[in-house]
Amino acid sequence: MRIDRLDWRAGEEHLRIIRIMNKARTRNCGSFPADWRMVALGEVCDVVSGQVNPTLPEYRNLPHVNGQNIESGTGRLLDVSTAAEDGMTSGKYLFAPGDVLYSKLRPYLRKVVLVDFQGVCSADMYPLRPHPDVLDPEFFKWLLLSDDFTTYADGESRRARMPKLNREQLFSWLAPLPPLAEQQRIAGILKEQLAAVERARAAAQDQLDAANALPAAYLREVFEGEHARTWESRRLGDLITRFNHIIHPGDPTKGEAIFVGLEHIEPNTGRRIGSLTLDLGSLTGRKPTFKKGQIVYGYLRPYLNKVWIAEFDGCSSVDQFAFEVNCDVADVAFVAAFLRSETFLRRSAVVTTTGQLPRISIDEILAVQIDVPSTVAEQSRIASNLSARLNHAIAVAQSCQSQTADISSLAPALLRAAFQGQL
């Protein structure tokens, strides 16, 4: 995949699912079909009773499933180990093929899976066995993943200190239940269509990942390309100096100032995405200032590349440095782009650490070598072209993100349609 041309399609599945949903919306969504009935969940399934000792020979080599092995919201089982490999010693439930495992902790996580093997599961899960003459296991799984059930389970579980759905609450939920043959038909459609949604989501995510990688790729092309090898190598300290004016509590400064913290700077792109207005007369902590046109650099977690060019005079959080660029020898946008690049991070040996929080010092920044064209005009031309490409990359990423969000909304929409009799 070329870095400057992305495939905008997330697969035919996306368009096909949208057509299905549009068709479903044209049908009556008021009441359930006449042959459906509302039943308490406890009437159509049981919780497998009794626990087994997972250290016994007949159980220790069985697969062990806990909440961490179930993907949230999808009904997919992730990699599992045996009870022995997980070091299990306390009592576990023994489940059988066709059982539905439901994690009763934090129901909003929607951790549900239909198993096709025998194994043991955590006591924090309900191994549910549907009554085969009235409840299809696949339909049951999707029912427990639906918005209606999750909203109910989440609300009931929050009465406890640790959100947990007890057995009485689980069995009291009124489930919309069609005849068994209809359940099986609906379950088959959901299995096919939700698999298609996942394929479309994975394709869209691949596109989003590629789009998010574009800024770094463009920066590498500028600062590590063939042309960069012909440029003069200079210390950053020869091009920039730290601007070090601080407003302290109690200073006679009055009025207001625009405040920009690290949280207001988008990683990697150099975009400011917010600000605050501060009353300088009531400061409770010191605030470094910056001036319009200066480079403001976030030195905590430098790998986030929170670097921007100030559009106004203001103040920042103490975890940012402001730099004044010597415009006789360097272009501001060119230097700011370099500070956001992987090239800069590698040449600075990335970070030193104080405690557990990565940071880079002012001396480390100023000591880094930067390759620069001999004229400011050439630097400015390169920076301008780079800015246009980066803006394009941002637009591509935003479109991919919107597409991914649209696809992610299809799964709950399909489930809603299924349990309103619209599939």
N, C-alpha and C positions, 0 to 999 in steps of 0.2 A: 504493500500500500504506500503510495507516494505521500510524503508529508504535506504536500500542498494541494492534494486533491483527495477528498474522502468519499467513500460510497455512502450516500445518504439513505439508502434503503436498509431497513432492518429485517427484510425478508417478506415473502408473500404472506406468511402467517399473520403478520400485523394487519394487513389490509383485509384479509379474509375474516379475521376475528371482529374487526370493526363492522364489517357488513353484517355479521351475525348479530352483533349487539344492536345495530340500527334496526334490524328486522324485529328483534325482540321488543324494542321500545315501541313499535307500532301496535303491539298487542295489548290487550287489557291487563293492567298491572294492579287492579284494585283488590280483588279477593283471590283466594286460592281456588283452583279447579274444584268442581263439585265432589270428585271422588277422593280428594285429599282430606286428612283429618289431623287435628292437633292432639298430640299425645305427650304425656310426661315421659321424659327420657328414661326414667326408671322402669317404665312398663315394657320397654323394648330392648333393654340391654342389662347386663350384670357386670359388677366389678369382680374380677377373679379373686377368690378368697384364699387366705392362707399364704404364709411366706415360707421360703425354703432357705436352707443354710448353703450359701454359695461356696463354702469351703469343701463340701462333700464331693466325692469323685464324680457322682452323676450330674453335678451342676457346675463344677468349677471351670469346665471347658466350654460351657455354653456362652453364646454372645451375651454381652451385658450392655443394656441400653439405658442411658440417662438423658436428662434434658439437653446436655451439651452435644449429644449425638444427633439431635433433630434440628433441621434447619427451620428457622422461624418463618411461619406463614406459608410454607410451600408443601408441607407434608412429605418432605424428602428426608431419608435417613442418611446421615453422614457415616464416615468410617467408624466401626465399632471394634472393640477388643473383647476378649473373653473375661469372665469374672475373675479368673486367676491373674490374668495380665493386668487388670485394673486393681488388683490387691483387695478385692471385696471380702469382707468378713461378716458384716451385719446382714440381717434377713432381707431377702429380695422376693419379689413376686415372680412366679413362673408363668410365662405367657406361651400361647400356642399360635400356629399359623391361622390367620384370619382375625386375630385380636387387633383392636385399635388401642394404641398407647397414647395417653393424654397427660401432659405435664400439668399438675394442678397448681404449681407455683407460678405466680405472675402470669395469669391467663392472657394478658394482652400480648404476650410473645407468640401466641398461637403455635405451640409445639405439639403437633399431632402426627402420628405415623401409623399406617396399616402395615403389619408385619406378615411375611410369608414364611417364617421360620420359628422354631422354638428357641426360647432364651429366657433370661431373667432381666428384670428392670428395677430401677430405683423405687424405693418406697415413696418417693415424691411424685410418682406417676400412678395413674389409674390404668391398669390393663382391663380394657372394656371388651366384653364379649357380646356382640349383637345377637338377638334371637333370630335365627336364620329364616324362620317362616314369615317374619314381618320387617326385617331391617337388613338391607344389603350393606356389607362392610365398607365397600368403596364409597357408597352414598353417605354412610355414617361419617367417614373420615372428612369428606367435604363439608358436611353439616357442622362438624365441630370447628372447622376452619372459617365458617361464615361470619360475616359482620354481626348478624343478629345474636348468634350464640356468644361471640366474643364480647360484645357490649354487655350482655347479661352477666357473663362469667366475671368480667372485670369489675362490674358494679357490685356484685355480691361478694367478691373476694376482698374488696377494700374495707370491709367491716373488720377484718382481722389486722393485727399489727404487721404481719408479713402477708402480702397479698396471696391468698391461697383459697381455692375453691373446695369446700368440703363435699362429702358424698351426698348429703341431703340437698344441698344447693344444686349440685350437678343433676341429680335425679328429678328435681322439681321443674327443670326447664321444659316448657311446652314446645315441642318440635313439630314443624309442618311435615307430615308424612304422607307421601303418595302410595298407591299400591306397589307391591314389590317389583312387578315387571316394569313399572314406570320409574322406580328408583334405579333399576339396573340400566334402563335406557339413558336416564339423566347422568348417571355415573360414567357411562361410556362416553357421552359427549364431553363431560367435564374433563375426563382423563385425556382425551384427544386434544381439546381446545386449550387446556391449561399447559399441556406439553408444548403446543404451538406458541403460546404466550411466552413461555420460558425460552424457547429458541429465539423468538423475536427480541426478548429482553437481552439475552446474551449477545446477539448481534449488535444491538444498539449500544450496549455497554462497551463492546470492543471498539465501536466507532468513537464513543465518548473518551475512552482511554487514549485512543490515537490522537484525538483533538486536543486533549489536555497535555499531550507530549509535544505538541507543536512549538510552544514558546521556547522550551529548552533546546529543541532541535534547531530553531532559527538562530538562537544565541550561539550555539556551538558552531554553526556555519559561519558566523561572523568572526568569532574570536579564536577559532581553531582551524579555520580554512586555510587554503594555500596562500591567499593574499596576506593573511595575518603574519605569515612568516617573514614577510618583507618589511614589516613595520618596525619602528624603533621601540625598544623595550625601556620603559620608565618605571620608577617607583610611583605608586599612587600618591605618596606624600609629596611628590614634585608637582602634582596637578591639583590637589585638594588640601584644604586645611580645615580643622575642626572649628565650628562655630560654637562658642561655649558660654553663651549668656543664659543665666538661670534666674527665674523669678522665685524668691523664697517667701514663705508665709511671713507676714508682717512688713514686707517691702512696701514703700509708699505708693507703688503702682496702683492706679485705680482703673475702673472701667471693666470691660469684658474682653475676652480673647477666644478665638476658635481653638479648640483642643482636638488633636488627632492622636489617638492611641494606636497601639499595634493592632487592636481588634478592628480598626477602621481601614486597614490596608489589606487588599486582596493578595494572597501569596502568588508569587511568580510573575504577575502581570504589571505591577506598578500602578494599579488603579486604587484611588481612594474611594471607599464605599460608605463613608459616614464621617461624622464629626460631632462635637458637642460645643456648647457655648459656656464658658466658665466666667464666674464673677471673680476677678482677680483680687478683690478686697477681702474675700473669705476663703482663700486657699488654705488647705490643711497640710499640704505637702509641696515640696519644690517641683518646679516645672521647667524643663529646658525649653528654650524658644527657638524658632526658626524663622527665616525670612523668605519671601517669595523668590522662587528660582533656585533655592538651595536644595541639595539632595538630603533626604531624611532616611536614615538607615536603621532598621531594627536589628540590634545585635544579640538578642536572645533567640535561640533556635535559628541561627542564621541560614540553615538549609531551607527555611520557609521563603526566603528571598523577599522579605517585606521592605521594599525600597521604592520610594516615590519622589517626585519632584514637586516641591511645595508650590501651590497655586496662589498662596496668600501668606501674609505674616500670621504667625500663631504660636502655639506651644504644644509640646508633645509629652508623652510619658517618659519616665526616666530610663526606660530600656531602649531609647533611640538616640542616635547621634545625628547632628546636623552638620553638613559639610558645605563649605564655600568652594566653588570651582574657580580656578584661575582661567578666566575666559580667553586670555592671550595665548594659552597653549593647549586648552582642552575644551571640548563641547560637553555641556552639562548632560544632555540626553545620552551621549556616547558613554560617558563615565557611569551614569546610572544603570544603563543596560549591562555594562560589564559587572557591576556590583550584584546584579541579579543572575549572573551566569554561573553555570557549573565550573567554568574555567576559574573564576575568582575563588570559589570554594576550595577547589583542588590546590590552587597556588597558596592559599592561606593555611593549608593543612587543616582546613575546615574550622575546628573549634578547639578551644581549651575548655575545661569544665570547672565550675565552682559548685561543689556539692553534686547534685544530680541534674542541674540545668545547663545545657550547652550554651556557650556564649563566645563571642570573639571580642578581643580588646581593641582599643583605638590604635595602639602601636602595631598590632598584627595587621590591621586593615591598611595602614599607611605604608607598611613594608612590602605589601604585595606588588609584584611586577605586572604591569599592564602594557600590552603592545598597542601602539597608537600610530595612525597615519601622521605624516609630517605636518599637515596643515589642518587647522580647525575647520576650514570649509569642507575638506574631505571627510573628516569625522562627522560633521553635521549632515552631509549627504548620506552617509552610511546609516546614521541614526534615524534619519527621516524614512529611508526605505525599510529599515528594520521595524520602525513603529507601525508603518502601514501593514506589514505582514503580521505583526503581533495583534493588531486590531482585527484583522481577518481571522486569525486563530481564535481569538476570544469569541467572535461572532459564531464561528463554526461550533465551538464548545457549547455555547449557550443553546444553539439549535439542537445539538445532540442531546444535551441535558433535558430539554423540553420533550424531545421524542422519547427518551428513556422514561420520563415521568408519565407520559401518556400511555406507554405500553404497560408500565407497572400498575396503572389504574384499571387495566382490563381484567385482571384476575378477580379482584373483589366484585367488579361489575358482572362478570360471568356467574359468580356464586350467587349474587343477589337475584339475577334472572332465574337461575336454576331453582331457587327455593321460593320463588313466586310463581312457579309453573309456566315460565316464559321460554323454556328451551324445548 
